[in-house]
Amino acid sequence: MKKTKIYLGLAVLAVASIILVSADHIDAPSTKGTTADIADFYGFEPTVGSDNTVFVVDIQSSVLPELPYGEFDENVLVEINIDTDGDLVEDKVIQAIPRDGRMYFFGPVTPGQTGLDSQVLVDSPLGDVEISGATAITETTSNGVKLFAGPRQDAFFFDFFQFNAVIGGMAPGGFKTSAEAENTFAGANTMSIVVEIPNSVIGNTTATNALGTSVYKTWVTTNVKQ
C-alpha cells in the first residue's frame, strides 16, 4: 500500500503519494459520528434557469445544539463525484481538504482512479478559502467559482427521538403530526463545504429530475488518510 504524506508550502497544498479509503454515511460504523461522517449532500441551481450548480456537503452530523461544532479534519478528503455519461461511474471529481485554517479545492477533473480509493488532485487546483467562524467568508475565483467552508445550522428537520421510539415499538401512536413533531436538530451545526460552479466547467447533465430540470448524477464520499 502507498504511504501517505501531506506537505503545505506557501499558499500551495502539495501532496505526495496520497491514497485514501472512502466510506459512506450510516452504513459504515467506523465512520458514523466521526469527522468523516456525511450528514447531507445537496445539489441545486442557485436561481431558476441559472447556468451554475451549487454543491453543498454537510459533515459531522452528530453535532447537537448544546455541543460546540467541530473542526474540519486534515486527514479527511471530501470528494464530490459527478457522472457525465450516465454509467454511474465518476467522470469528474471536485475535492476539498483542509490545511491550517483554509479549505483547498481541486478539480473538476477526471480522477486517476475510480471507486473506493482516491488521490488528491494537486495538479488541478480550483481555489481555496479561509474556513469561516461565526462570520461567513466566501471566495470567488477568476473563473466564477464560489467557495465556502465552515459551520452552518443543520437544515434537516427530523424528530429523531420519536423516530427511534416508533421503530423500537415504543410509540403505539406512531409518528407525530407536523404540528406536534419536534426538530431534534434545531440550532445544531454541521460543518459545511459549498461550491458554486459554472455548468460549463463540469460538463453535460445526464438526468432529468421530477420537475423536468436537467441535473447531474452526483454523490459524495469522504476519504480517510491511511
N, C-alpha and C positions, 0 to 999 in steps of 0.2 A: 504494500500500500504506500502511496505517496505520503510524504511528510508535509505538514502544513507550517508555513512561516508567513507572518504578515509584517510588513515594514511600512512606515509612514515617513515620506520625505517632505520637502517644502511644498505644501498645498497639493501634493500628489500622493495618492494611495498606491503603493507599489506592493504587489503580492507575488510571491514566488512559490511555485509548486503547490497550488491550492487544490485540495479535494474536499468536498463537503457532502454529508449524507443528509437527505431530506426526510421529513416526516410531516404528516398532516394533523389536523385538529381533531381532538376527541378520540379518534381511532387509535392513536399512538400513545399508550400510557406513559412512556418515557418522556413525552413532550408536553402532555397536558399539565397546565398550571405552571409552566416554566417560562423563561424569557423567549422561547421559540414557539409558544402556544399561539396559534392563529385564532383570533376571535371572529372576525368577519372580513369579507372581501367584497368591494363594490366596484362596479364599472358603469359609467353613465356619461351622457352628454352634459356639459356644463349649462347649455341653453338649448332649446329646441332648434334643430337644424344646424347646430354647430359643427365645424369641421375638426373639433378636438374631442378627445376622450379623456375622462378623469378616472384614474385608478386609485382606490383607497384601500390600504391594508391596515387592519387593526390587529395588534398582537397583545399578548398578556391579558387575557380575558378575566383572570381571577382577581383583578384589582377592584375591591369593593369600596363603597363610598367612604367608609371610616378608615380606610388604609391609604397611605401615600401611594402615588403612582410610582411605577418602577422606572428603570432606565433601559435604554437600548443596550443590548449585549453585543460586545465587539466580536464575540465568537459565533454570532448568528448572521447568516446571509439571507435576506428576503428576496425571493425571485418571483416576478410576475411572468407567467408563461402565456404565450399568445400563439394560437393556431391560425395560420393564414391560408391553409389549403384544405381544411375540413377533415383531416385524418386523425384529429385528436392527439397529435404529437406536436410539441412546441417547435415552432419555426422561428420565433423571435422571443427573446427574453429581455426583461428590464430588471436589473439587480440594484439592491440597496444594502449598504453595510456601513455601520457607524465607526468613527475613529476620532478620538479626542474632541468630542463635543460637536462634531459635524457628521452629517449623513452624506455619503458618497454614492452617486448613482452611475450605472453603466448600462450601455445598450441604447435602444433596442437593436439587437444583432442576433444572427444565427448562432446558437450555442455550439461549442466544440463537441459536446456530447449531450444526449437527451436522457430523460429518465431520472433516476434517484440521485445521482451524483452531479455536482456542478463545480465549475471552476470560475473564480472571479475574473470578469472580462476587463482587465485593467487596460487593454489596448483600445477600449471603446468607451471612454468617459462621456457621460451625459451631462454631468454637473454636480454641484454639491451645495448644501445649505446648512447653516447653523441650526443645531437642534434647539427647538423652542422650549421655553419655560412657560410662565404664566402669560406672557405676551407672544402672540403668533408671529413668526418670522418666515417669510417666503422669499424665494429666489426665482427670477426668470432668466433663462439662458438666452443666448443670442439667436437661437433658432425657435424661440417661442415656447419652450418647455418650462412649466411652473412646478416648483418643488417645495415640499414641506415635510418636516418630521418633528414630532413632539406629542405631548399628552393632549388628548381630546376626550370630551364626555362621550361615553358609550351611547350610540344612537339606538341600540337594540332594546325594545320593550319586551320584557318577558317576566312572568310571575313564576320564578324559578322554584320557590318553595311549594307552591300549590301544584306545580307540575310534578315534583317529586312525590307529593302526597298522593296524587292521582295514580301515578304508575306504581306506587308502593301499596296501593289498595287501602290507603288511609283517608281517602276523601270520597265517601259514598255519593256525595252530591256532584262529583265531577268538577269540571273547570268552572271558575267564576265567570260572571258576565264581564263585559268590557268595562262597565261602570264600577264593578267591585274588585277587579283584578289590581294587584299591586305590582309596580315596576321595581323588581329587585335591583335593577341596575341604575336606578335614578341617582344621578350625581356621581356615578362611578366613572373612572377614567380607563381608557385604553391607550396604548402607545401607537400613534398613527403615522403612517407613511403615505404621502399623497403625491401623485404625479399627474399633471395635466399635460397632454402631449398631442400635437397635431396628428391626425389620422394618416397624413401623407408620409410621416416618418415611420409609422408602424407597418402599413401595407393594407391589403384588401380585407374588408369584413367578410365573414364566412357563414353567417347565420342571420335569421330574422326572428325578432322576439314577438311576444304576444300582441304588441302594439303595432307591428308591421315595420319596426325600425331595424335597419341593418346594424348588426352588432358583431363583436369578436367572440370567438370561443376562447375563453381565457380562464386561468386558475392560478392559484398562488401556492408556493411552498416555502417553508423555512428550512434552511440548511445549516447544520451544526458542524463546526470545525472538528475534524478528527485528528 
